[in-house]
Amino acid sequence: MKKSIFILGAALVISACGPTQTVDTKKTEEAVTTTSAKLDPSPYASTITSGELKEKLYVYASDEFEGRETGTPGQKKAVEFLKKHYVELGIPSPLGEDDYFQEVPLEKSKAPTMSFNINGTDLESGTHFVSVGSSSSGGFEAGEILNLGYGIDDPNYSNYEGVDVRDKVILIRSGEPKNDDGTYTITGSNEVSKWSNMRQQFRAKRDAAKDRGAKAILLYYPEAYDRLASRFNSSSGRISLKGGGDDFFFLMVNDAVVQAIYRDDGATVNTDVMNERIKCESVFTLKNNSEPLASENVIAYIKGSEKPNEYLVISAHLDHEGIKDGKIYNGADDDGSGTVSVMEIAEAFKAAADNGEGPKRSVVFLHVTGEEKGLLGSRYYTDMDPVFPIEQTVANLNIDMIGRSDPKREGDRNYVYVIGSDRLSTELHELSEEVNARYTKITLDMTYNAPNDPNNFYGRSDHYNFAKNNVPVIFYFNGTHDDYHRPSDTVDKIEFDLLENRTKLIFHTAWEIVNRDKRISLDNPKESGTN
């Protein structure tokens, strides 16, 4: 992991996963807009303290909140806690009067009822195939299936080039290609990309097929089918957005399905082909079995004084893993740290507004539900029911885990990982660095911003749903640690001095975005919706 080092003096040197950049500090300070120079945010930033962050987090990540799993009584306590904070500060909700809750309609599903017949052979759900993710009840009939190799659509390698898959059923193989020397074609190294990482490849290959207009994917994953099938076929209940399904079907299949397609007991998927058309009669049906589940996002805002119809959204997810095997997953870092950071930033903006120095643009404080279930609350906000128009949303600053140190950094504590700042807007990235150089001087480490980062953190938190809608984003993150998604993620392990300084950085960045004369420009929209 590369490190970023700040050297203060006549010049500022920034090194973060790329060529070293030298920035003149005098020019840097001049680059921050005249608006911010007139209105000094430092007194308001000083209201953000480790003591107040600690006080809030000891409540929010306590056993009383039962791990805040989506739709549970613990999560209901969490949203009431957040609402009380905004009510007491006098920060209103855009939903009207005392209503701070955007209802997010969810459903908890058991394994769907499915049937699949290929060339006259009836396949057995669970044994031979499983549904991956949620779909609407429905199905498909097809007279041919396309073997599309790995099903990858990447600048360095694409199975889709010159192939029309609209309304087609495609058969793809897990994994990704290698070069003759054994390195991976896409990364050019021994590191896998998102296209074969066990966790990320499902999403990457699904999104590629959906974007190209395919009707269904059959993912052949023989080396992991038995291990993963029981998880996808579990009747314990998967949570998804109600009405969020579509007519796209994603199945993971084993040898029996492939052999039925080819009418060959020894058949496997040939990954060397790009467009093999297999004459094959297939009929698939799916009926969802689900029950409604109530959850909610929490929303408050401070209306802009000059440009009230332009919005900056500052977000964090309010949920965590709940209780498993009798153990409470408190989620102090994930994402209690981000939650209390948003609360403190809201308090700082309110202090400015009370002093007659409120933001020019509106600032939206958005606590989203269901992040751990698949970014559900933020997807509902961006794709289904945006409280404020997405096209008038100038940026999203998303905070998910900023209270700890990454053990990989070997004692270099004064950092934060910054992800996505340059994906859609060069201006946002430059603003981020300029503000940091002026006020907080934290190492802005962009290691995980690399497009082919195998962790794919860019696609794994709530900013992604804004970015895919062409809203410039910054994702603030401290990296994972041994307590990630474990009951040991507790408040006593939070490093509150780091949490305070990172929260101040985000506040200063937000201040500059909402008070500058012109909104952040979007200069790279082609990146939208990619990981």
QUIMOMO-V374415 format. One line per field, one symbol per residue. burial: # if it has 9 or more other C-alpha atoms within 8 Angstrom, else .. Layout:
burial = ???
This chain:
burial = ..##.#....#######.....###..##..##.##....#..##.##.#.###.###.###..#######.#######.###.###...#####....###.#########.######...####.####...##..#..#.##########...####....#..#########.#....#####....######..##..###.###.###########..#...##.###..#.####.##.################....#.#.#.###..#.##########..##############.##.##############....##########################....##############.#.########...#...#.###############..#.....###############.########.#.########...##.###..##################....#.#.#.###..###.###################...#.#.#...##..
